[in-house]
Amino acid sequence: MITVHHLNNSRSQRVLWLLEELGVPYEIAKYERNRKTMLAPPELTQVHPLGKSPVITDGDLTLAESGAILEYLSERYGEGRLAPAAGTPERLRYRYWMHYAEGSLMPPLLLKLVFNRLETGPMPFFVRPVARGIARRVKGTFIEPQIARHLDYMEAELGQRTWFAGESFSAADIQMSFPLEAAAARGGLDAGRPKLMAFLERIHARPAYRRALETGGPYALLR
Ligand SMILES: N[C@@H](CCC(=O)N[C@@H](CS)C(=O)NCC(=O)O)C(=O)O
């Protein structure tokens, strides 16, 4: 039996969603973020040394890293569903977006989260103006322009095809959902980029996406 080690408000939502799309049975082990630090609880390090989510176990196998998990599950249980055929341009785009989501798009979104915290988080009053000034400057000169460049790029890509890999929905769209939801929560993604907003609307309407939300529990992405 597959067990998904699921942290609230996190990337592991994507794994539940994939399994719901495939109709593969699974169990969930739930973990709660520390409310102050937002970090995962130490119990997760008993499953994988990094103590991050998602991690799955499937028999003797323990696998972390959301892209690797989605690829493993769709190859092992997908029977050709949710992944384009090998050797096609769609398959190459599928691989590209699978890597791009965590490798290129998440870093500036994570930086935005960290610098938002620096700007608004508690700190001694005498360092506050300096810390806030630095945070605003780094966000305005580096982080936000980087995010905007990514959003423009993806908006143009979705102008050329319905889904990220091609005309069929695939696991690459599941992988891309988390950074795009994070971009809508804190990266300036709004109605000014209609293709990306329509993508989010389409995925949110999928029955499997909704079922995964019911099973996974709270999913409000950090700002
Ligand atoms: N690139 C990894 C990132 C894993 C990751 O950072 N997960 C976050 C949840 S969204 C986490 O576990 N955070 C809690 C912590 O770092 O303690 C993946 O895609 O699986």
The ligand as a MOL file (V3000), in Angstrom:
LIG
                    3D

  0  0  0     0  0            999 V3000
M  V30 BEGIN CTAB
M  V30 COUNTS 20 19 0 0 0
M  V30 BEGIN ATOM
M  V30 1 N 11.6840 20.3560 -3.7250 0
M  V30 2 C 11.0150 19.6240 -2.6730 0
M  V30 3 C 10.6520 20.6160 -1.5870 0
M  V30 4 C 10.1320 19.9460 -0.3310 0
M  V30 5 C 9.7250 20.9980 0.6960 0
M  V30 6 O 10.4250 21.9940 0.9130 0
M  V30 7 N 8.5460 20.7840 1.3360 0
M  V30 8 C 8.0370 21.7290 2.2660 0
M  V30 9 C 6.5150 21.7310 2.2130 0
M  V30 10 S 5.8470 22.6400 0.8990 0
M  V30 11 C 8.3570 21.3160 3.6900 0
M  V30 12 O 8.3940 20.1450 3.9960 0
M  V30 13 N 8.5280 22.3180 4.5670 0
M  V30 14 C 8.6750 22.1340 5.9590 0
M  V30 15 C 10.0960 22.1340 6.4120 0
M  V30 16 O 10.9990 22.4710 5.6200 0
M  V30 17 O 10.3200 21.8120 7.5920 0
M  V30 18 C 9.7990 18.9200 -3.2740 0
M  V30 19 O 9.3220 19.3570 -4.3300 0
M  V30 20 O 9.3360 17.9080 -2.7320 0
M  V30 END ATOM
M  V30 BEGIN BOND
M  V30 1 1 1 2
M  V30 2 1 2 3
M  V30 3 1 2 18
M  V30 4 1 3 4
M  V30 5 1 4 5
M  V30 6 2 5 6
M  V30 7 1 5 7
M  V30 8 1 7 8
M  V30 9 1 8 9
M  V30 10 1 8 11
M  V30 11 1 9 10
M  V30 12 2 11 12
M  V30 13 1 11 13
M  V30 14 1 13 14
M  V30 15 1 14 15
M  V30 16 2 15 16
M  V30 17 1 15 17
M  V30 18 2 18 19
M  V30 19 1 18 20
M  V30 END BOND
M  V30 END CTAB
M  END
